[in-house]
Amino acid sequence: MSQQTITTTDYVAAHDADLKKIATYVGRNVDDVLKELGQPSSAELEQAAQSAQAKLDAMVTAGGPASYAGSASLWGFIRGGMNANITFGDSGPFSFSGSMWTSPIAAAGGGAGFWSVIPPNGQEMDFVWTGAALEGGGVALLWSVNGTTLGAMSIFVAGLGIGGGKGSGTWTKG
């Protein structure tokens, strides 16, 4: 089974094709329809997508994913937070702090994970957690930017909670 990768160019081309189809129904060109809807033109969308992809590509660690150890704590009921501390080899220690929507959780522990990037200082990322703990258990964490998973960590935790949550936060070096 092969995995298909959709590039920003593919996405923009599919978006443009859909817009052209809609624009022909109203007898207008695509950029006029977008302008009236208060949206950027096709060229502006493509430039924004290429800029976002370039930033993401610049963050990717050469040589593929690497494994790093760290710890995390999660807490909350409906709203909560998550902190993580990971030492990215020679790049040193980083901490992550974020807020989230969550099922009930109060747990902390340590483990390891695989990363395709070392986040720069101040990098904002989304995260998702899922797991279960009754005195002890496990939690899986995934970090992403624009829907692309850049890091994953499995931790053994002490605490209480079950379910999952998602939110966003910021990485700080040091």
VENCOR-V973379 format. One record per pair of residues at least 6 apart in sequence whose ideal C-beta (glycine too) atoms are under 7 Angstrom apart, sorted by the first residue. I is the first residue (numbers start at 1). J is the second residue. D is the distance in Angstrom with one decimal. If there is no record, write none. Layout:
i & j & d
I & J & D
I & J & D
//
This chain:
i & j & d
8 & 49 & 4.0
8 & 50 & 6.1
8 & 53 & 4.6
11 & 49 & 6.7
12 & 45 & 6.1
12 & 46 & 4.7
12 & 49 & 5.6
15 & 45 & 6.9
16 & 30 & 6.8
16 & 42 & 5.2
19 & 30 & 4.6
19 & 33 & 6.8
20 & 30 & 5.6
22 & 33 & 6.9
23 & 29 & 6.0
23 & 30 & 4.9
23 & 33 & 4.8
26 & 33 & 6.7
30 & 42 & 5.8
31 & 41 & 4.7
31 & 42 & 6.5
34 & 40 & 6.8
34 & 41 & 5.7
52 & 146 & 6.1
56 & 145 & 6.2
56 & 146 & 6.8
56 & 148 & 6.4
59 & 117 & 4.4
59 & 120 & 6.8
60 & 116 & 5.7
60 & 117 & 5.6
61 & 116 & 6.0
61 & 117 & 5.5
61 & 118 & 5.9
64 & 116 & 6.9
65 & 114 & 4.4
65 & 115 & 6.1
65 & 116 & 4.9
66 & 89 & 7.0
66 & 115 & 6.0
67 & 112 & 5.7
67 & 113 & 7.0
67 & 114 & 5.5
68 & 86 & 5.4
68 & 87 & 6.5
68 & 88 & 5.5
68 & 89 & 6.7
68 & 112 & 6.7
68 & 113 & 6.6
68 & 115 & 5.9
69 & 87 & 6.9
69 & 112 & 4.8
70 & 84 & 5.9
70 & 85 & 5.6
70 & 86 & 3.3
70 & 87 & 6.9
70 & 110 & 6.7
70 & 153 & 6.2
71 & 84 & 6.9
71 & 85 & 5.3
71 & 109 & 6.7
71 & 110 & 4.0
71 & 155 & 7.0
72 & 82 & 6.4
72 & 83 & 6.7
72 & 84 & 4.1
72 & 108 & 7.0
72 & 141 & 6.2
72 & 153 & 7.0
72 & 155 & 5.4
73 & 83 & 5.2
73 & 108 & 3.7
74 & 80 & 6.8
74 & 82 & 4.8
74 & 105 & 4.8
74 & 107 & 5.5
74 & 129 & 6.0
74 & 139 & 6.7
75 & 81 & 6.0
75 & 105 & 6.3
75 & 106 & 5.0
76 & 100 & 6.7
76 & 102 & 4.5
76 & 105 & 6.2
77 & 104 & 4.8
78 & 101 & 6.9
78 & 102 & 6.9
79 & 99 & 7.0
79 & 101 & 6.5
80 & 100 & 5.5
80 & 102 & 4.4
80 & 105 & 6.6
80 & 165 & 6.7
81 & 98 & 6.6
81 & 99 & 5.2
81 & 100 & 6.6
82 & 98 & 5.2
82 & 100 & 5.9
82 & 127 & 6.5
82 & 129 & 6.8
82 & 167 & 6.8
82 & 169 & 6.9
83 & 95 & 6.8
83 & 96 & 6.7
83 & 97 & 5.3
84 & 95 & 7.0
84 & 96 & 4.3
85 & 93 & 6.5
85 & 95 & 5.1
86 & 94 & 5.6
87 & 93 & 4.7
88 & 94 & 6.0
88 & 118 & 4.5
91 & 118 & 4.9
92 & 173 & 6.7
93 & 174 & 6.5
94 & 119 & 6.4
94 & 171 & 5.3
94 & 172 & 6.7
94 & 173 & 5.5
95 & 172 & 5.2
96 & 169 & 5.5
96 & 171 & 5.3
97 & 169 & 5.2
97 & 170 & 6.4
98 & 127 & 6.1
98 & 167 & 5.0
98 & 168 & 5.6
98 & 169 & 2.1
99 & 167 & 5.2
99 & 169 & 6.8
100 & 165 & 4.5
100 & 166 & 5.9
100 & 167 & 2.7
101 & 165 & 5.8
101 & 166 & 6.2
101 & 167 & 6.4
102 & 165 & 3.0
103 & 162 & 6.7
103 & 163 & 2.9
103 & 164 & 6.2
103 & 165 & 6.2
104 & 161 & 5.4
105 & 161 & 3.2
105 & 165 & 6.9
106 & 159 & 5.0
106 & 160 & 5.5
106 & 161 & 6.0
107 & 133 & 4.6
107 & 139 & 6.4
107 & 157 & 4.0
107 & 158 & 6.7
107 & 159 & 2.9
107 & 160 & 6.8
107 & 161 & 5.3
108 & 157 & 6.1
108 & 158 & 6.5
108 & 159 & 6.1
109 & 155 & 4.6
109 & 156 & 4.9
109 & 157 & 3.5
109 & 158 & 6.0
110 & 155 & 5.7
110 & 156 & 6.9
111 & 153 & 5.9
111 & 154 & 4.9
111 & 155 & 3.5
111 & 156 & 5.7
112 & 153 & 6.8
113 & 151 & 6.1
113 & 152 & 5.0
113 & 153 & 3.0
113 & 154 & 6.3
114 & 152 & 5.8
115 & 150 & 6.7
115 & 151 & 4.1
116 & 150 & 5.4
117 & 150 & 4.7
117 & 151 & 6.9
119 & 125 & 6.6
119 & 171 & 4.0
121 & 171 & 6.8
121 & 172 & 6.3
121 & 173 & 4.1
122 & 170 & 6.3
123 & 170 & 6.9
123 & 171 & 4.7
124 & 168 & 6.3
124 & 170 & 5.3
125 & 143 & 4.7
125 & 144 & 6.4
125 & 145 & 5.6
125 & 168 & 6.7
125 & 169 & 6.8
125 & 171 & 6.8
126 & 144 & 5.1
126 & 166 & 6.9
126 & 168 & 4.8
127 & 141 & 6.1
127 & 142 & 6.5
127 & 143 & 5.0
127 & 166 & 6.8
127 & 167 & 6.1
127 & 168 & 6.9
127 & 169 & 6.7
128 & 142 & 4.9
128 & 164 & 6.8
128 & 166 & 4.6
129 & 139 & 5.5
129 & 140 & 6.8
129 & 141 & 5.2
129 & 164 & 5.8
129 & 165 & 5.4
130 & 140 & 5.4
130 & 164 & 3.9
131 & 137 & 6.2
131 & 138 & 5.3
131 & 139 & 3.4
131 & 140 & 5.8
132 & 162 & 4.4
133 & 157 & 4.9
133 & 159 & 4.9
133 & 160 & 5.9
133 & 161 & 5.3
134 & 160 & 6.3
135 & 158 & 6.8
136 & 157 & 6.8
136 & 158 & 5.4
137 & 157 & 5.7
138 & 154 & 6.4
138 & 155 & 6.9
138 & 156 & 5.7
138 & 157 & 6.5
139 & 155 & 5.4
139 & 157 & 5.3
140 & 154 & 5.3
141 & 152 & 6.8
141 & 153 & 4.7
142 & 149 & 5.4
142 & 152 & 5.1
143 & 150 & 5.6
143 & 151 & 4.3
144 & 150 & 6.1
//
